[in-house]
Amino acid sequence: MRKNYFVKLVKYMKNVYQIDHGLNQLSDGRVNPTYCTGQVILPVLLGFLLRIKSFNELNFMIKNHEFSKLFPRGTKLPQIDAIRDTLKVLDLEGLKQVNQNVIKTAGEN
């Protein structure tokens, strides 16, 4: 039952705050990336919402397909190494812009 609420929360975030659209517009300094930046950042955001304490625990959840219902079929989630490499070179100004858009939308609602 808890997972059902979590799926509803993620769908609400995608519909109202357009989190996935903002995350897909983020840029980083990787050359020839296998995964787009949004695909890498979204599992980190989900881990933050679930209060996951370490990347090892997040990696365990990704390998056990715990986030499979939150993504379209056939979407392959990145492993923790790709997540770490992306977070090292992520453009923080774009992330601040996403944060400001979420706060603005929350204030309007």
SULPE-V501049 format. One line per field, one symbol per residue. phi: phi as a letter, one per 40 degrees, with the letter a starting at -180 (. if undefined). A space follows every 10 residues. Layout:
BEGIN
phi = ???
END
This chain:
BEGIN
phi = .ccccccccc cccccccfcc ccccccbacc bfccbccccc cccccccccc fccacccccc ccccfcbccc bcdgcccccc ccccccccbc cccccccccc ccccccccc
END
